[in-house]
């Protein structure tokens, strides 16, 4: 699994659309296409133009990024703890996710009255459970039901 690093990579993945939502998180996905093996081009062509996906995502692999805005998590320690949870939970779903660019985005705040400490076990457990729900829904939405 590769990590998104540049702003254009995040923007492209966010533009791909939302595939799963929970109370606090949204998962965006941009499906990547395998580079086509094209026969040799005629002499007047210099070669096939690379798509924007191929330029941003040079490896045909699963890509993941985490967006935890200050607007929803004021303290840096909270943002970092949530990002760590995102990357840890995503590793468990790595073999079930499609080859695509994924962005997990925090879309609302965790109540500071309920979660007083930024790194409490209570907050970590709540974040982990919600992220597991998010990824489960995303995995279910990508596999079409086959009926015999």
C-alpha positions as CSV (number, residue, x, y, z in Angstrom):
1,X,0.0,0.0,0.0
2,X,1.4,3.4,-1.0
3,X,0.7,6.7,0.8
4,X,-0.6,9.8,-0.9
5,X,1.9,12.6,-0.5
6,X,1.2,15.5,-2.9
7,X,-1.8,17.9,-3.0
8,X,-2.7,16.9,-6.6
9,X,-2.8,13.2,-5.5
10,X,-5.3,14.1,-2.7
11,X,-7.3,16.3,-5.0
12,X,-7.6,13.6,-7.7
13,X,-8.7,11.0,-5.1
14,X,-11.2,13.4,-3.6
15,X,-12.6,14.1,-7.0
16,X,-13.2,10.3,-7.5
17,X,-16.3,10.4,-5.4
18,X,-17.4,9.2,-1.9
19,X,-17.8,5.4,-1.5
20,X,-18.5,5.2,2.2
21,X,-19.5,7.4,5.1
22,X,-19.9,7.2,8.8
23,X,-20.7,9.8,11.4
24,X,-17.2,11.2,11.5
25,X,-15.5,9.9,8.4
26,X,-15.8,9.8,4.6
27,X,-13.9,7.5,2.3
28,X,-13.2,8.8,-1.2
29,X,-11.9,6.6,-4.1
30,X,-10.5,7.2,-7.5
31,X,-10.2,3.9,-9.4
32,X,-6.9,3.5,-11.2
33,X,-6.7,1.8,-14.6
34,X,-3.9,-0.5,-15.5
35,X,-1.6,1.1,-18.1
36,X,-2.6,-0.4,-21.5
37,X,0.1,-2.2,-23.5
38,X,-0.2,-0.5,-26.9
39,X,1.4,-1.7,-30.0
40,X,4.2,0.5,-31.5
41,X,2.9,3.8,-32.6
42,X,3.2,5.0,-36.2
43,X,6.1,7.3,-37.0
44,X,4.0,10.5,-36.9
45,X,3.0,9.9,-33.3
46,X,5.6,10.4,-30.6
47,X,3.7,8.0,-28.3
48,X,0.6,7.8,-26.3
49,X,-0.1,10.7,-24.0
50,X,0.0,9.6,-20.4
51,X,-3.3,10.0,-18.5
52,X,-3.4,12.3,-15.4
53,X,-3.9,9.2,-13.2
54,X,-0.7,7.6,-14.5
55,X,1.2,10.8,-13.9
56,X,0.0,11.2,-10.3
57,X,0.1,7.5,-9.4
58,X,3.1,5.9,-11.0
59,X,2.6,2.5,-9.4
60,X,-0.5,0.4,-10.1
61,X,-1.2,-0.2,-6.4
62,X,-3.5,0.7,-3.6
63,X,-2.9,4.3,-2.5
64,X,-4.1,5.8,0.8
65,X,-4.2,9.3,2.3
66,X,-5.6,10.7,5.5
67,X,-7.1,14.2,5.9
68,X,-7.7,15.3,9.4
69,X,-8.4,19.1,9.3
70,X,-7.7,21.5,12.2
71,X,-11.3,22.5,11.9
72,X,-12.5,19.2,13.2
73,X,-9.5,18.2,15.5
74,X,-8.0,21.3,17.1
75,X,-5.0,19.7,18.8
76,X,-2.1,18.2,16.9
77,X,-1.9,15.3,19.2
78,X,-5.5,14.4,18.3
79,X,-4.9,14.8,14.6
80,X,-1.8,12.6,14.7
81,X,-3.6,9.9,16.8
82,X,-6.5,9.8,14.3
83,X,-4.1,9.5,11.4
84,X,-2.3,6.7,13.0
85,X,-5.6,4.9,13.5
86,X,-6.5,5.4,9.9
87,X,-3.3,3.9,8.6
88,X,-3.4,1.0,11.1
89,X,-7.0,0.0,10.3
90,X,-6.4,0.4,6.5
91,X,-3.6,-2.2,6.7
92,X,-6.1,-4.8,7.9
93,X,-8.3,-4.1,4.8
94,X,-5.4,-3.7,2.3
95,X,-5.9,-7.1,0.7
96,X,-9.7,-6.4,0.3
97,X,-9.5,-2.9,-1.1
98,X,-9.4,-2.4,-4.9
99,X,-6.5,-0.9,-6.7
100,X,-7.4,2.8,-6.4
101,X,-6.4,6.0,-4.7
102,X,-8.3,6.3,-1.3
103,X,-8.6,9.3,1.0
104,X,-10.1,9.0,4.5
105,X,-11.4,12.4,5.5
106,X,-12.5,13.4,9.0
107,X,-15.8,15.3,8.4
108,X,-16.9,16.2,11.9
109,X,-15.5,16.6,15.3
110,X,-15.4,14.1,18.1
111,X,-17.1,15.7,21.1
112,X,-14.4,17.1,23.5
113,X,-16.9,16.7,26.4
114,X,-17.1,13.0,25.8
115,X,-13.5,12.5,24.8
116,X,-11.5,14.7,27.2
117,X,-8.1,13.4,26.6
118,X,-6.7,13.7,23.0
119,X,-5.0,10.3,23.2
120,X,-7.4,8.4,25.6
121,X,-8.1,4.7,25.0
122,X,-11.8,5.6,24.8
123,X,-11.2,7.9,21.8
124,X,-8.8,5.5,20.1
125,X,-11.4,2.7,20.4
126,X,-14.2,4.9,19.1
127,X,-12.1,6.0,16.1
128,X,-11.0,2.4,15.4
129,X,-14.6,1.1,15.5
130,X,-15.8,3.8,13.2
131,X,-13.0,3.3,10.7
132,X,-13.6,-0.4,10.6
133,X,-17.3,0.3,9.8
134,X,-16.1,2.8,7.1
135,X,-13.8,0.2,5.4
136,X,-16.3,-2.6,5.7
137,X,-18.9,-0.5,3.9
138,X,-16.4,0.4,1.2
139,X,-15.4,-3.2,0.7
140,X,-19.1,-4.3,0.5
141,X,-19.9,-1.5,-2.0
142,X,-17.2,-2.5,-4.4
143,X,-18.0,-6.3,-4.6
144,X,-21.1,-6.8,-6.8
145,X,-23.4,-9.5,-5.6
146,X,-23.3,-12.5,-7.9
147,X,-26.5,-14.6,-8.0
148,X,-26.7,-18.0,-9.5
